[in-house]
Amino acid sequence: MAADFDEPVFDDDFVKSATFTEPSARERARPPGRRERRRDRRAARRAAGSGGLRFRRRRRREPSHRLAVFQVLAGILVLFAISFALWWWNSGSRDEEPVQPIVPTITNSPAPPPTTAAPTEIPEV
């Protein structure tokens, strides 16, 4: 629910709970734990850019102009291939004579032969 124009967006309780507290003198005096030391070493390696001896990574480069042109051309070729495939799919059959000749549907058949009436009585033998 949106706040009205005359109401503050953040009330006092929210602001008090969101304040940053400095570590106490006792917390600053204690030596860093194993996790903190590892985090600091990792951050120092990243800042140095070497990546350490075991973790060699390629530095990220800006994409070249050629790569961008290649990606655009590849996208255009893919779209062309899709549109050609859809056109091929919807264009119908590939027979030499694609339309079957229309034949008349009315047949000149003779009238059915007359039927004989079935006997109503069964003859005794």
C-alpha positions as CSV (number, residue, x, y, z in Angstrom):
1,M,0.0,0.0,0.0
2,A,1.4,3.4,-1.0
3,A,2.0,6.0,1.6
4,D,0.0,9.2,1.5
5,F,1.9,12.4,0.7
6,D,1.6,13.7,4.3
7,E,2.9,10.5,5.9
8,P,6.6,9.7,6.2
9,V,7.8,6.8,4.2
10,F,10.0,5.4,7.0
11,D,8.8,5.6,10.6
12,D,11.1,6.1,13.6
13,D,11.1,2.4,14.5
14,F,12.4,1.5,11.1
15,V,15.1,4.1,11.2
16,K,16.3,3.0,14.6
17,S,16.4,-0.6,13.7
18,A,18.4,0.2,10.5
19,T,21.2,2.2,12.1
20,F,24.7,0.9,11.8
21,T,26.5,0.2,15.1
22,E,30.3,0.5,15.4
23,P,32.1,-2.5,17.0
24,S,33.0,-2.1,20.6
25,A,36.6,-1.6,21.7
26,R,36.6,-5.2,23.0
27,E,35.5,-6.5,19.6
28,R,38.2,-4.5,17.8
29,A,40.9,-5.6,20.2
30,R,40.4,-9.4,19.7
31,P,42.3,-11.1,17.0
32,P,40.4,-12.0,13.8
33,G,39.0,-15.5,13.5
34,R,39.9,-18.1,10.9
35,R,37.0,-17.1,8.6
36,E,37.8,-13.4,8.8
37,R,41.5,-14.1,8.0
38,R,40.6,-16.2,5.0
39,R,38.2,-13.6,3.8
40,D,40.9,-10.9,4.1
41,R,43.5,-13.0,2.2
42,R,41.0,-13.7,-0.6
43,A,40.2,-10.0,-0.8
44,A,43.9,-9.1,-0.9
45,R,44.5,-11.6,-3.7
46,R,41.6,-10.2,-5.7
47,A,42.8,-6.7,-5.2
48,A,46.4,-7.6,-6.3
49,G,44.9,-9.2,-9.5
50,S,47.3,-12.1,-9.5
51,G,44.7,-14.6,-8.4
52,G,47.3,-16.7,-6.5
53,L,49.4,-19.4,-8.0
54,R,46.7,-22.0,-8.0
55,F,43.9,-19.9,-9.2
56,R,44.9,-18.4,-12.5
57,R,42.0,-16.7,-14.3
58,R,41.8,-14.8,-17.5
59,R,41.2,-11.2,-17.0
60,R,37.9,-10.0,-18.4
61,R,38.4,-7.9,-21.5
62,E,36.0,-5.6,-23.2
63,P,34.3,-7.3,-26.0
64,S,35.9,-6.4,-29.4
65,H,34.1,-4.8,-32.2
66,R,34.6,-7.9,-34.4
67,L,32.9,-10.1,-31.8
68,A,29.9,-7.8,-31.6
69,V,29.6,-7.8,-35.4
70,F,29.9,-11.6,-35.5
71,Q,27.2,-12.0,-32.9
72,V,24.8,-9.7,-34.8
73,L,25.4,-11.6,-38.1
74,A,25.0,-14.9,-36.3
75,G,21.7,-13.7,-34.9
76,I,20.5,-12.6,-38.3
77,L,21.4,-15.9,-39.8
78,V,19.5,-17.8,-37.1
79,L,16.4,-15.7,-37.7
80,F,16.7,-16.2,-41.5
81,A,17.0,-20.0,-41.0
82,I,13.9,-20.0,-38.7
83,S,11.9,-17.9,-41.2
84,F,13.0,-20.1,-44.1
85,A,12.1,-23.3,-42.2
86,L,8.6,-21.9,-41.4
87,W,8.1,-20.9,-45.0
88,W,9.1,-24.3,-46.2
89,W,6.8,-26.0,-43.6
90,N,3.8,-23.9,-44.5
91,S,4.2,-23.9,-48.3
92,G,2.4,-27.2,-49.0
93,S,3.4,-30.4,-50.7
94,R,6.2,-30.8,-53.2
95,D,4.5,-33.1,-55.7
96,E,4.8,-32.4,-59.5
97,E,1.0,-32.2,-59.6
98,P,0.1,-30.8,-56.2
99,V,-3.7,-30.5,-56.9
100,Q,-5.6,-33.8,-57.4
101,P,-8.1,-33.6,-60.3
102,I,-11.6,-33.0,-59.2
103,V,-13.9,-35.8,-60.3
104,P,-17.7,-35.6,-60.3
105,T,-19.3,-36.8,-57.1
106,I,-22.6,-37.9,-58.7
107,T,-22.4,-41.5,-59.9
108,N,-24.7,-43.1,-62.5
109,S,-25.3,-46.3,-60.7
110,P,-28.3,-48.5,-61.5
111,A,-31.2,-48.7,-59.2
112,P,-30.9,-51.5,-56.6
113,P,-32.5,-54.8,-57.6
114,P,-36.0,-55.5,-56.2
115,T,-36.0,-57.5,-53.0
116,T,-38.1,-60.5,-52.4
117,A,-40.3,-60.6,-49.4
118,A,-39.2,-63.0,-46.7
119,P,-41.6,-65.9,-46.1
120,T,-43.6,-65.3,-42.9
121,E,-44.3,-69.0,-42.4
122,I,-41.7,-71.7,-42.0
123,P,-42.5,-74.7,-44.1
124,E,-42.8,-78.0,-42.3
125,V,-40.7,-80.8,-43.4
